[in-house]
């Protein structure tokens, strides 16, 4: 996979935006120690829906950096391994969303905003499964103890966030001006045929 400097800049921009959104939402929406609101996936979805699976995957990795620190070494339920494991989970969502966007050709369909909400929900399923495995298998392996109780907070919270992001992304994808802007950031041109 060869990435242009424009694409690398876009991935970096989306990764930085995701981490900024994480800081803001984490500060405002602390639920219990180790669990807080996390809206960092918004840039992951933007990158994957417009750029495809590889751009979504790489953006998900970058978006997972600060959550990996917060939920890893700074959390009573995490470990240093979370610095790697959490970004991998987030990258699964970017990869899946990008793949589904390509298969469904959401950048070319007239009614693309109607497709986006279920696409965003479906895109989170692999990360959801990964999150369950993380708390049941990986976390006990790396820390010696599991945190199944925290999973009861994490999963419902995550699905509420994904539902919100699905609605938000459907609105963004239905906006022609936003579509032209993002496509110009990725490709360096404004291709109105794909909008």
N, C-alpha and C positions, 0 to 999 in steps of 0.2 A: 504494500500500500504506500503510494507516494502522495504526500500532502504538500500543497502549495503553501507559500508563506501567508497568503490570505486565509487559507483554511486553518493553519496553525494559530494565527491571530484570533480567528473566530472561536476556536476551541478554547483558547486561553481566556478570552473575554467571557465566554459562557461559564467556564470553570470558576473564574473570579466572581462573577455575578452570583453563581450558586453558593459560594462560600459566604458572600456578603448577606444573601438572603437567609442562610443558615444562622449567621450571627444575630441578625435582627429577630428572626422568628424564635430562636432559642432563648434570647434575652426576654422577649415579651411573653412567650408561652411555655414557661417551665411548669411541667405537670407534677412530677415527683423527681427526686434525685436520680439522674441517669435517664430521664425521659422528658422530652420537650417537643414542642411543635417544630417541624422541620419542613420548610418550603423550598429547600435547595434543589429539588428536582425540576422546578419550572424551567431553568436553563437547559437541563438535560433533555427535557421534552422538546424545547425549541430546537436544540441542536440536532436531535435525532429525527424529528419530523421533517425538518428542512434539509438536513445534511446526510441522512442515511445511517446505517448501523455502525460503521466504523467511527464516524464523527460522534455519534451518540455514545458509543462505548468509551471513547477517549474522554469525552466531556464528563461522563458519569464517574470515571476514575478521578478526575480533578475535583469534581463537585464533592466527592467523598472524603477529601483531605481533612477539612476542619471537623466534620462530623466524626471521622475516624479518631481524631485527637480527643474530642469532647466525650464520645461514647467509649473510647478506649482507655488510655492511661489516666484521664481525668475523671472517669466514672467508677463508682464502686462495683459495677457489674462487668467491666471490660478488662482488657489486657492490652499489652503492646501489640499483640497479633492483630488486634482490631484495626490498627493503622493500615494494614494490608487488606484484611477481610472485609471491612465495611465499604471501602471504595470498589472492591470487586463486586459486591452486591449491588451497589448503585450503578455500576457499569452494565450489569445484566439488564436493568430497566432501559438504559439508553440503547443497548444493542437490540433488544426486543422491539422497542418502539420504532427504531429506525428500520428494522426488518419489516415490520407490519406496515409501516408507511410506504415502503417501496413496493411490497406485494399488492397493497390496496391502491397504490398510485394516488395518494391523497393530495399531492401537489398538482394533479391534473384533473381531478374530479370537480364537477360543478358544485356538488353538495358536500364538499369535504368537511365542513364544520360538523355535520351530522355524524360523520364517521369517527371523528376525533375522540369524543367522549368514551365510547366503548373501546376504542383503540388504546387510550391511555390506561383504562382500567385493566385491560388484558395485558398490557406491557408490564404491569407491576407484578403479575402472578409469579414469574420466575424469581424475582427478588423476595417476594413473600415466602415462597418455599425455602429459599436460601436463608432467610431470616429465622424461620422455624428450625432449620438444621443448625444454624449458628448457635441458637440458644440451647438446643437439645444435645448436640454433638460437639461442635467446634469450641464453644466457650468452656464447657467442662474439660475438654482435652487440654486447653491452654492454661486454664486457671485452677483446675482441680475441683471446681464446683460449678454447678449450673445455676441459672437464674430463671427458672420456669415462671415464677410469679411475675417477673418483669415483662414476660412475653404477653401476659394478659392485658398489659397497658399498651405495649408497643404495637401489636397488630391492629386493634380497633382504631388507635390514633392514626396509624399509617393509612388505613383505608379511608378514613375521613379526609385526610390530606389529599389522597389520590383522587377522591371524588371531587374535591374543590379544584384541584389542578386540572382534572378532566374538563370541568365546566369552563375554567379560565382558558385552557388551550383551545377549546372549541370556539370561544369568542375571538381569540387571537387569530386562529386559522381562518375564520370567516371575514377577517379584515384585509381587504386587498392592499391597502397602504402598508400594513405591517408585513404582508407576504413579500411585496416588492423590496422593502427595506432589508429584511433578513436574507432574501436570495441575493441581493447585491452585496451584502457582507460576506457571504460564502463564496460567490463566484466572481465578484468584481463587476458584474453587469446586472442590468435589470431585464430579466427575461419575462415579458408579460404573457408569453404563451403558457408558462407553467403556473401562472397566477389565476 
